């Protein structure tokens, strides 16, 4: 993609009471540190902060491409995105996105290996920082697995199924839970348990996913928290400082009062509807990230409720009533009115599709949902063309994942060349 940008650096913190964990997830940029200075126990918090730094950058960096591909946002700006807004993504469109997505996978693996050399086994297995490192590694795996068409094996460098990242994520989340519990790090255990629930679901283990999701408090939120010293949330900047992306012509245009996906119509000084940077597209401005310092959720308790609702619909026979109970529990957290339960499985899935869309709005998660739901048959099947208020397009003609980038194709000798 051809556009100029200042890199945005953010860090993962938990927005949940941390009993006995003050400072555990606080972050300050460590600056440049000589490699030799990291060979001490005192450097461990900085090593983990670096992992968090890279993961948060990865999430923030990929928001635009994922939101456009999944049609959470509509392109109304001046940036040259090629055919990405039409659902066609080429390797040259995602060079910086690919690099940012894979950097935290490397830094977490390398950082954990270094910490293991610095700590005796008994300290390593009871360290909150180690638990945090494994949790960050799990979310790095999940972010890659949910969004790429193929991943790269970290040992061989050979392309493999994106689902291999869910296996790696599951191992990392399990380590985070075990070590976090030993360290008494409740927030980390909650975050890792939520992450584990999602990758279990994506591996098809819905009963295990629902059981883990039920352990996460409804109010729990783990966020990528933006540093405010001149650095910013990309989507806030591109939709408020610039008018590059709009809610117009998306599913959320038909839901103007949803507190989980807030937006408003922006007006020009003359009272007409403002237009995007392209000079013509109506500017329906997203307000989830209204300020440059607004944080990006990574996982949360409300997502766990809709995950459990989806698991209920996947039971045989489906537990439709239970699914609606969970969806309404999630809506109550957001101060949304309850859905009227239906006994029709098709309507239940339609409601579930939207509820998850709303809960994870602009969090870099919906592209994966479209990919997996489109592949379903029966009532679980989903296609954009079924939605109200959208152009006449279909996921059948849109790319539903991010391909291996051009720079990776050119520089990785283990990728077969045509």
DRENDO-686154 format. One record per residue (C-alpha): x, y, z; residue number from 1. Coordinates in nm, 3 decimals. Layout:
N
X  Y  Z  NUM
...
END
This chain:
418
0.000  0.000  0.000  1
0.133  0.345  -0.088  2
0.082  0.584  0.204  3
0.294  0.773  0.451  4
0.269  0.698  0.821  5
0.439  0.759  1.151  6
0.492  0.432  1.336  7
0.273  0.400  1.644  8
0.415  0.218  1.942  9
0.182  0.086  2.209  10
0.197  -0.164  2.494  11
-0.028  -0.428  2.642  12
-0.182  -0.359  2.982  13
-0.482  -0.496  3.169  14
-0.782  -0.277  3.243  15
-0.892  -0.486  3.539  16
-0.821  -0.453  3.914  17
-0.479  -0.602  3.989  18
-0.482  -0.715  4.348  19
-0.123  -0.737  4.464  20
0.008  -0.670  4.110  21
0.074  -0.294  4.111  22
0.311  -0.198  3.831  23
0.308  -0.544  3.676  24
0.163  -0.426  3.347  25
0.265  -0.060  3.358  26
0.483  0.033  3.062  27
0.745  0.289  2.974  28
0.945  0.280  2.655  29
1.281  0.126  2.747  30
1.468  0.305  2.469  31
1.772  0.143  2.310  32
1.946  -0.108  2.534  33
2.278  -0.275  2.457  34
2.242  -0.651  2.417  35
2.506  -0.717  2.682  36
2.306  -0.514  2.934  37
2.020  -0.763  2.906  38
2.222  -1.046  3.063  39
2.095  -0.972  3.413  40
1.778  -1.042  3.608  41
1.720  -0.669  3.639  42
1.667  -0.652  3.262  43
1.377  -0.898  3.260  44
1.099  -0.636  3.296  45
1.252  -0.444  3.007  46
1.275  -0.757  2.794  47
0.907  -0.828  2.850  48
0.817  -0.465  2.786  49
0.991  -0.497  2.450  50
0.772  -0.797  2.366  51
0.463  -0.600  2.462  52
0.584  -0.304  2.259  53
0.611  -0.517  1.944  54
0.278  -0.694  1.991  55
0.092  -0.368  2.042  56
0.259  -0.218  1.738  57
0.153  -0.524  1.540  58
-0.212  -0.491  1.639  59
-0.222  -0.118  1.572  60
-0.036  -0.148  1.241  61
-0.275  -0.405  1.095  62
-0.602  -0.235  1.191  63
-0.647  -0.047  0.863  64
-0.594  -0.341  0.628  65
-0.808  -0.577  0.837  66
-1.090  -0.324  0.881  67
-1.103  -0.253  0.507  68
-1.087  -0.619  0.404  69
-1.358  -0.716  0.652  70
-1.572  -0.410  0.563  71
-1.587  -0.284  0.918  72
-1.479  0.043  0.756  73
-1.529  0.174  0.404  74
-1.251  0.354  0.218  75
-1.341  0.717  0.156  76
-0.998  0.870  0.154  77
-0.703  0.965  -0.059  78
-0.461  0.684  0.024  79
-0.378  0.444  -0.255  80
-0.485  0.108  -0.115  81
-0.496  -0.055  -0.457  82
-0.786  -0.302  -0.468  83
-0.784  -0.379  -0.095  84
-1.114  -0.191  -0.037  85
-1.266  -0.415  -0.307  86
-1.145  -0.723  -0.123  87
-0.836  -0.797  -0.333  88
-0.508  -0.787  -0.142  89
-0.172  -0.842  -0.311  90
0.162  -0.930  -0.149  91
0.299  -0.580  -0.214  92
0.004  -0.427  -0.023  93
0.102  -0.581  0.311  94
0.480  -0.554  0.348  95
0.476  -0.340  0.665  96
0.173  -0.523  0.806  97
0.340  -0.863  0.763  98
0.666  -0.748  0.919  99
0.487  -0.599  1.220  100
0.273  -0.909  1.270  101
0.568  -1.148  1.280  102
0.809  -0.936  1.486  103
0.642  -1.010  1.822  104
0.643  -1.383  1.748  105
1.021  -1.366  1.720  106
1.081  -1.130  2.013  107
0.865  -1.332  2.251  108
1.036  -1.661  2.165  109
1.382  -1.505  2.184  110
1.298  -1.312  2.500  111
1.161  -1.615  2.684  112
1.471  -1.815  2.591  113
1.694  -1.538  2.728  114
1.495  -1.513  3.052  115
1.522  -1.889  3.096  116
1.898  -1.850  3.094  117
1.884  -1.574  3.355  118
1.655  -1.739  3.610  119
1.687  -2.067  3.798  120
1.405  -2.309  3.725  121
1.217  -2.242  4.049  122
1.212  -1.866  3.985  123
1.126  -1.904  3.616  124
0.822  -2.120  3.697  125
0.684  -1.868  3.950  126
0.763  -1.536  3.779  127
0.480  -1.301  3.686  128
0.701  -1.149  3.415  129
0.754  -1.492  3.260  130
0.379  -1.555  3.272  131
0.322  -1.221  3.102  132
0.579  -1.307  2.835  133
0.403  -1.634  2.754  134
0.068  -1.455  2.741  135
0.207  -1.200  2.495  136
0.352  -1.482  2.286  137
0.011  -1.648  2.274  138
-0.158  -1.333  2.151  139
0.116  -1.285  1.890  140
0.037  -1.636  1.763  141
-0.336  -1.572  1.765  142
-0.304  -1.243  1.578  143
-0.105  -1.410  1.303  144
-0.322  -1.721  1.287  145
-0.646  -1.527  1.262  146
-0.533  -1.300  0.982  147
-0.280  -1.461  0.748  148
-0.353  -1.708  0.468  149
-0.036  -1.903  0.551  150
0.214  -1.863  0.829  151
0.587  -1.933  0.823  152
0.728  -2.217  1.034  153
0.968  -2.051  1.282  154
1.218  -2.338  1.261  155
1.222  -2.430  0.893  156
1.107  -2.104  0.735  157
0.866  -2.304  0.518  158
0.505  -2.183  0.467  159
0.242  -2.381  0.657  160
-0.124  -2.359  0.754  161
-0.228  -2.054  0.952  162
-0.380  -2.293  1.208  163
-0.032  -2.395  1.323  164
-0.027  -2.062  1.508  165
-0.326  -2.170  1.715  166
-0.129  -2.475  1.832  167
0.163  -2.251  1.931  168
-0.073  -2.009  2.096  169
-0.239  -2.283  2.299  170
0.098  -2.395  2.436  171
0.196  -2.039  2.524  172
-0.135  -1.961  2.692  173
-0.117  -2.282  2.897  174
0.231  -2.185  3.016  175
0.108  -1.836  3.104  176
-0.183  -1.977  3.306  177
0.032  -2.225  3.499  178
0.311  -1.980  3.579  179
0.071  -1.691  3.635  180
-0.126  -1.895  3.888  181
0.196  -1.983  4.072  182
0.289  -1.613  4.076  183
-0.055  -1.501  4.193  184
-0.092  -1.286  3.880  185
-0.471  -1.291  3.846  186
-0.493  -1.045  3.555  187
-0.243  -1.243  3.351  188
-0.424  -1.568  3.422  189
-0.751  -1.407  3.309  190
-0.594  -1.272  2.992  191
-0.424  -1.600  2.906  192
-0.741  -1.797  2.982  193
-0.939  -1.575  2.745  194
-0.673  -1.617  2.479  195
-0.670  -1.993  2.533  196
-1.048  -2.007  2.495  197
-1.032  -1.843  2.153  198
-0.760  -2.064  2.007  199
-0.935  -2.374  2.146  200
-1.247  -2.264  1.961  201
-1.055  -2.205  1.639  202
-0.910  -2.556  1.672  203
-1.267  -2.690  1.697  204
-1.257  -2.769  2.071  205
-1.574  -2.576  2.150  206
-1.657  -2.748  2.479  207
-1.311  -2.672  2.617  208
-1.333  -2.318  2.479  209
-1.664  -2.256  2.655  210
-1.534  -2.398  2.983  211
-1.231  -2.167  2.977  212
-1.434  -1.867  2.862  213
-1.663  -1.911  3.163  214
-1.364  -1.852  3.394  215
-1.309  -1.497  3.268  216
-1.496  -1.217  3.452  217
-1.748  -1.031  3.236  218
-1.583  -0.695  3.310  219
-1.231  -0.808  3.225  220
-1.054  -0.614  2.949  221
-0.696  -0.653  2.827  222
-0.595  -0.364  2.606  223
-0.314  -0.242  2.387  224
-0.263  0.087  2.565  225
-0.128  0.378  2.368  226
0.163  0.581  2.495  227
0.068  0.948  2.475  228
0.402  1.121  2.415  229
0.318  1.223  2.058  230
0.220  0.871  1.944  231
-0.129  0.778  1.845  232
-0.403  0.531  1.771  233
-0.393  0.482  1.393  234
-0.768  0.456  1.337  235
-0.834  0.759  1.554  236
-0.593  0.964  1.346  237
-0.715  0.834  1.011  238
-1.085  0.889  1.087  239
-1.077  1.204  1.303  240
-0.765  1.399  1.206  241
-0.799  1.276  0.848  242
-1.121  1.154  0.687  243
-0.984  0.835  0.529  244
-1.234  0.572  0.646  245
-1.607  0.583  0.713  246
-1.887  0.375  0.861  247
-2.099  0.462  0.557  248
-2.188  0.156  0.348  249
-2.098  -0.092  0.624  250
-2.327  -0.309  0.835  251
-2.287  -0.069  1.125  252
-2.448  0.212  0.926  253
-2.779  0.038  1.004  254
-2.704  0.035  1.380  255
-2.649  0.400  1.476  256
-2.719  0.357  1.848  257
-2.501  0.059  1.934  258
-2.273  0.156  2.223  259
-2.024  -0.114  2.123  260
-1.973  0.032  1.776  261
-2.033  0.405  1.821  262
-2.031  0.650  1.528  263
-2.186  0.975  1.417  264
-2.247  1.164  1.095  265
-1.992  1.441  1.055  266
-2.123  1.769  0.914  267
-1.942  2.039  0.720  268
-1.961  2.407  0.819  269
-2.241  2.466  0.568  270
-2.457  2.199  0.731  271
-2.412  1.934  0.463  272
-2.276  1.588  0.539  273
-1.896  1.603  0.540  274
-1.713  1.391  0.287  275
-1.399  1.183  0.307  276
-1.056  1.285  0.184  277
-1.155  1.158  -0.162  278
-1.404  1.444  -0.186  279
-1.720  1.238  -0.230  280
-1.780  0.959  0.025  281
-2.010  1.053  0.318  282
-1.815  1.079  0.643  283
-1.980  0.861  0.906  284
-1.716  0.886  1.175  285
-1.632  0.596  1.407  286
-1.611  0.700  1.773  287
-1.472  0.387  1.936  288
-1.131  0.548  1.899  289
-1.216  0.917  1.916  290
-0.890  1.024  2.082  291
-0.532  0.960  1.978  292
-0.464  0.788  2.310  293
-0.761  0.548  2.302  294
-0.665  0.188  2.374  295
-0.730  -0.117  2.155  296
-0.889  -0.417  2.329  297
-0.701  -0.744  2.283  298
-0.948  -0.967  2.465  299
-1.232  -0.914  2.711  300
-1.501  -1.081  2.913  301
-1.780  -0.980  2.678  302
-1.602  -1.160  2.394  303
-1.600  -1.468  2.615  304
-1.976  -1.443  2.655  305
-2.040  -1.440  2.279  306
-1.784  -1.719  2.237  307
-1.985  -1.926  2.483  308
-2.304  -1.831  2.297  309
-2.153  -1.958  1.973  310
-2.049  -2.279  2.148  311
-2.410  -2.321  2.267  312
-2.539  -2.291  1.910  313
-2.285  -2.551  1.797  314
-2.408  -2.811  2.047  315
-2.616  -3.103  1.923  316
-2.895  -3.021  1.968  317
-2.820  -2.647  1.976  318
-2.891  -2.465  2.302  319
-3.067  -2.164  2.150  320
-3.212  -2.040  2.479  321
-2.871  -2.063  2.647  322
-2.711  -1.872  2.361  323
-2.958  -1.585  2.398  324
-2.903  -1.576  2.774  325
-2.529  -1.531  2.716  326
-2.576  -1.274  2.439  327
-2.808  -1.071  2.662  328
-2.561  -1.098  2.949  329
-2.300  -0.949  2.714  330
-2.539  -0.676  2.601  331
-2.613  -0.583  2.962  332
-2.243  -0.510  3.020  333
-2.263  -0.261  2.731  334
-2.594  -0.117  2.858  335
-2.770  -0.245  2.547  336
-3.134  -0.361  2.557  337
-3.187  -0.735  2.561  338
-3.254  -0.924  2.242  339
-3.590  -1.094  2.209  340
-3.503  -1.464  2.209  341
-3.601  -1.660  1.902  342
-3.657  -2.032  1.877  343
-3.540  -2.033  1.515  344
-3.180  -2.153  1.471  345
-3.131  -1.936  1.161  346
-3.230  -1.621  1.349  347
-3.015  -1.723  1.645  348
-2.707  -1.751  1.422  349
-2.788  -1.420  1.255  350
-2.804  -1.255  1.597  351
-2.483  -1.428  1.707  352
-2.299  -1.309  1.395  353
-2.390  -0.949  1.467  354
-2.326  -0.968  1.840  355
-1.971  -1.090  1.787  356
-1.920  -0.825  1.517  357
-2.028  -0.555  1.762  358
-1.828  -0.686  2.057  359
-1.503  -0.705  1.856  360
-1.566  -0.395  1.642  361
-1.240  -0.247  1.506  362
-1.023  -0.482  1.710  363
-0.869  -0.669  1.416  364
-1.081  -0.980  1.471  365
-1.365  -0.972  1.219  366
-1.168  -1.083  0.913  367
-1.113  -1.421  1.077  368
-1.479  -1.451  1.168  369
-1.578  -1.386  0.808  370
-1.328  -1.644  0.688  371
-1.446  -1.920  0.919  372
-1.818  -1.843  0.902  373
-1.819  -1.822  0.522  374
-1.672  -2.174  0.513  375
-1.963  -2.304  0.723  376
-2.273  -2.471  0.582  377
-2.623  -2.442  0.720  378
-2.734  -2.163  0.956  379
-2.379  -2.086  1.070  380
-2.288  -1.972  0.716  381
-2.227  -1.599  0.679  382
-2.186  -1.369  0.382  383
-2.165  -0.991  0.362  384
-2.423  -0.991  0.083  385
-2.682  -1.100  0.339  386
-2.639  -0.780  0.539  387
-2.860  -0.478  0.517  388
-2.722  -0.151  0.387  389
-2.413  -0.289  0.217  390
-2.326  -0.283  -0.154  391
-2.403  -0.595  -0.353  392
-2.083  -0.781  -0.277  393
-2.007  -1.127  -0.144  394
-1.727  -1.291  0.048  395
-1.712  -1.538  -0.240  396
-1.532  -1.272  -0.445  397
-1.326  -1.115  -0.164  398
-0.995  -1.218  -0.011  399
-1.047  -1.326  0.348  400
-0.688  -1.331  0.471  401
-0.353  -1.156  0.435  402
-0.113  -1.323  0.190  403
0.260  -1.371  0.242  404
0.412  -1.029  0.178  405
0.625  -0.945  -0.122  406
0.931  -0.878  0.095  407
0.892  -1.219  0.264  408
0.850  -1.391  -0.072  409
1.165  -1.226  -0.203  410
1.385  -1.266  0.105  411
1.285  -1.610  0.239  412
1.484  -1.880  0.052  413
1.258  -2.152  0.196  414
0.953  -2.034  0.004  415
0.930  -2.213  -0.333  416
0.967  -1.968  -0.620  417
0.742  -1.993  -0.926  418
END
